[in-house]
Amino acid sequence: MALNPLRHIASFRRGQSGAVAVEFVLIAPLLFALVFGIIVTGYFIGVSHSVAQLASDAARASVAGLDMRERRELATDYLAQASTTYPLLVQSSITPEIVTSSSNPPAMTVNVTYTVDGTILDVANSLLRMNIADIRESAYIAY
């Protein structure tokens, strides 16, 4: 019995048994990249918003102080409790800076820098070369 290679090729072309697996292998990387991008973008927006809110809320917390020293202490205490109020933020990654001005009217600027090392943004940086090392936000308040 002679083997007819054309018959086997035709039979292989008509077969549908592995088509779904092949389609999944072709589409899966694109699907996973899309899902990863959505998750990273959402996380970045959430962390960025949390850092902005942290700076604003620390500045607002300082309003209760009677003098600039007490206002600075109130803002510093609020910033020290950031991870309890903002669940997306890790306390050790927060670097606050409080700048006071004794001009007329007295004012305070709260600068917050959040380092993304060890987060999903750090993974995205290494894969996509996004160059996001930290997130910086600030809030200004005059008394």
C-alpha positions as a Markdown table, in Angstrom:
| # | Residue | x | y | z |
|---|---|---|---|---|
| 1 | Met | 0.0 | 0.0 | 0.0 |
| 2 | Ala | 1.6 | 3.2 | -1.2 |
| 3 | Leu | 1.3 | 6.4 | 0.9 |
| 4 | Asn | -0.2 | 9.3 | -0.9 |
| 5 | Pro | 1.3 | 12.5 | 0.6 |
| 6 | Leu | -1.3 | 14.7 | -1.0 |
| 7 | Arg | -4.1 | 12.9 | 0.7 |
| 8 | His | -2.5 | 13.4 | 4.1 |
| 9 | Ile | -1.9 | 17.1 | 3.4 |
| 10 | Ala | -5.5 | 17.6 | 2.4 |
| 11 | Ser | -6.7 | 15.7 | 5.5 |
| 12 | Phe | -4.5 | 17.9 | 7.6 |
| 13 | Arg | -5.9 | 21.1 | 6.0 |
| 14 | Arg | -9.5 | 20.0 | 6.7 |
| 15 | Gly | -8.8 | 19.0 | 10.3 |
| 16 | Gln | -10.0 | 21.5 | 12.9 |
| 17 | Ser | -8.8 | 19.7 | 16.1 |
| 18 | Gly | -5.9 | 22.1 | 16.9 |
| 19 | Ala | -7.2 | 25.3 | 15.4 |
| 20 | Val | -8.4 | 26.8 | 18.7 |
| 21 | Ala | -5.1 | 26.1 | 20.4 |
| 22 | Val | -3.2 | 27.7 | 17.5 |
| 23 | Glu | -5.5 | 30.7 | 17.5 |
| 24 | Phe | -5.0 | 31.1 | 21.3 |
| 25 | Val | -1.2 | 30.9 | 21.0 |
| 26 | Leu | -1.4 | 33.7 | 18.4 |
| 27 | Ile | -3.8 | 36.0 | 20.3 |
| 28 | Ala | -2.8 | 35.3 | 23.9 |
| 29 | Pro | 0.4 | 37.6 | 24.0 |
| 30 | Leu | -1.6 | 40.5 | 22.7 |
| 31 | Leu | -4.4 | 39.9 | 25.1 |
| 32 | Phe | -2.1 | 39.5 | 28.1 |
| 33 | Ala | -0.2 | 42.7 | 27.1 |
| 34 | Leu | -3.4 | 44.6 | 26.9 |
| 35 | Val | -4.6 | 43.4 | 30.3 |
| 36 | Phe | -1.2 | 44.2 | 31.8 |
| 37 | Gly | -1.3 | 47.7 | 30.3 |
| 38 | Ile | -4.7 | 48.3 | 31.7 |
| 39 | Ile | -3.7 | 47.2 | 35.2 |
| 40 | Val | -0.5 | 49.3 | 35.1 |
| 41 | Thr | -2.3 | 52.4 | 33.9 |
| 42 | Gly | -5.0 | 52.0 | 36.5 |
| 43 | Tyr | -2.4 | 51.5 | 39.2 |
| 44 | Phe | -0.4 | 54.6 | 38.0 |
| 45 | Ile | -3.5 | 56.8 | 38.1 |
| 46 | Gly | -4.5 | 55.5 | 41.5 |
| 47 | Val | -1.0 | 56.1 | 43.0 |
| 48 | Ser | -0.7 | 59.5 | 41.3 |
| 49 | His | -4.1 | 60.6 | 42.7 |
| 50 | Ser | -3.2 | 59.3 | 46.2 |
| 51 | Val | 0.1 | 61.2 | 46.2 |
| 52 | Ala | -1.7 | 64.4 | 45.1 |
| 53 | Gln | -4.4 | 63.9 | 47.8 |
| 54 | Leu | -1.8 | 63.2 | 50.4 |
| 55 | Ala | 0.0 | 66.5 | 49.7 |
| 56 | Ser | -3.3 | 68.4 | 49.7 |
| 57 | Asp | -4.6 | 66.8 | 52.9 |
| 58 | Ala | -1.3 | 67.4 | 54.7 |
| 59 | Ala | -1.5 | 71.0 | 53.8 |
| 60 | Arg | -5.2 | 71.2 | 54.9 |
| 61 | Ala | -4.3 | 69.4 | 58.2 |
| 62 | Ser | -1.8 | 72.2 | 59.0 |
| 63 | Val | -4.5 | 74.9 | 59.1 |
| 64 | Ala | -5.5 | 73.9 | 62.6 |
| 65 | Gly | -2.1 | 75.1 | 63.9 |
| 66 | Leu | -1.7 | 78.5 | 65.7 |
| 67 | Asp | 1.8 | 79.3 | 64.5 |
| 68 | Met | 4.1 | 78.1 | 61.7 |
| 69 | Arg | 5.9 | 75.6 | 64.0 |
| 70 | Glu | 2.6 | 73.9 | 65.0 |
| 71 | Arg | 1.4 | 73.9 | 61.4 |
| 72 | Arg | 4.6 | 72.2 | 60.3 |
| 73 | Glu | 4.2 | 69.6 | 63.0 |
| 74 | Leu | 0.6 | 68.9 | 62.1 |
| 75 | Ala | 1.5 | 68.4 | 58.4 |
| 76 | Thr | 4.5 | 66.2 | 59.4 |
| 77 | Asp | 2.3 | 64.0 | 61.6 |
| 78 | Tyr | -0.3 | 63.7 | 58.8 |
| 79 | Leu | 2.4 | 62.6 | 56.4 |
| 80 | Ala | 3.7 | 60.1 | 58.8 |
| 81 | Gln | 0.3 | 58.3 | 58.9 |
| 82 | Ala | -0.1 | 58.2 | 55.1 |
| 83 | Ser | -0.1 | 54.5 | 54.6 |
| 84 | Thr | -3.0 | 54.1 | 56.9 |
| 85 | Thr | -5.2 | 56.6 | 55.0 |
| 86 | Tyr | -4.0 | 55.7 | 51.5 |
| 87 | Pro | -3.8 | 52.0 | 50.9 |
| 88 | Leu | -2.0 | 52.2 | 47.6 |
| 89 | Leu | 1.0 | 54.0 | 49.2 |
| 90 | Val | 3.8 | 52.3 | 51.1 |
| 91 | Gln | 5.1 | 54.5 | 53.9 |
| 92 | Ser | 8.8 | 53.8 | 53.2 |
| 93 | Ser | 8.5 | 55.0 | 49.6 |
| 94 | Ile | 7.1 | 58.5 | 50.6 |
| 95 | Thr | 9.6 | 61.4 | 50.8 |
| 96 | Pro | 7.9 | 64.5 | 52.1 |
| 97 | Glu | 9.2 | 68.0 | 52.1 |
| 98 | Ile | 7.6 | 70.9 | 53.8 |
| 99 | Val | 8.6 | 74.4 | 52.8 |
| 100 | Thr | 7.3 | 77.4 | 54.9 |
| 101 | Ser | 7.3 | 81.0 | 54.0 |
| 102 | Ser | 7.0 | 83.9 | 56.4 |
| 103 | Ser | 5.9 | 86.3 | 53.7 |
| 104 | Asn | 2.7 | 88.2 | 54.0 |
| 105 | Pro | 0.5 | 86.1 | 54.1 |
| 106 | Pro | 2.5 | 83.2 | 55.6 |
| 107 | Ala | 2.4 | 80.1 | 53.4 |
| 108 | Met | 3.3 | 76.4 | 53.3 |
| 109 | Thr | 4.2 | 74.2 | 50.4 |
| 110 | Val | 3.9 | 70.4 | 50.9 |
| 111 | Asn | 6.0 | 68.4 | 48.4 |
| 112 | Val | 5.5 | 64.6 | 48.3 |
| 113 | Thr | 7.7 | 62.3 | 46.2 |
| 114 | Tyr | 6.7 | 58.7 | 45.9 |
| 115 | Thr | 9.4 | 56.2 | 44.7 |
| 116 | Val | 8.0 | 53.4 | 42.5 |
| 117 | Asp | 10.7 | 50.9 | 43.3 |
| 118 | Gly | 9.3 | 47.5 | 44.1 |
| 119 | Thr | 5.8 | 48.2 | 42.7 |
| 120 | Ile | 4.1 | 47.0 | 39.5 |
| 121 | Leu | 5.2 | 50.3 | 37.9 |
| 122 | Asp | 8.8 | 49.3 | 38.5 |
| 123 | Val | 8.1 | 46.0 | 36.5 |
| 124 | Ala | 6.5 | 48.1 | 33.8 |
| 125 | Asn | 9.5 | 50.4 | 33.7 |
| 126 | Ser | 11.8 | 47.4 | 33.1 |
| 127 | Leu | 9.6 | 45.9 | 30.4 |
| 128 | Leu | 8.3 | 49.0 | 28.6 |
| 129 | Arg | 11.1 | 51.5 | 29.5 |
| 130 | Met | 8.6 | 54.0 | 30.8 |
| 131 | Asn | 11.2 | 55.9 | 32.8 |
| 132 | Ile | 8.9 | 56.5 | 35.8 |
| 133 | Ala | 11.2 | 56.6 | 38.8 |
| 134 | Asp | 9.0 | 58.6 | 41.1 |
| 135 | Ile | 5.7 | 60.5 | 41.3 |
| 136 | Arg | 5.9 | 64.1 | 42.6 |
| 137 | Glu | 3.0 | 66.2 | 43.7 |
| 138 | Ser | 2.7 | 69.4 | 45.8 |
| 139 | Ala | 0.2 | 71.5 | 47.5 |
| 140 | Tyr | 0.4 | 75.2 | 48.5 |
| 141 | Ile | -1.6 | 76.9 | 51.2 |
| 142 | Ala | -1.5 | 80.4 | 52.4 |
| 143 | Tyr | -2.8 | 81.3 | 55.9 |
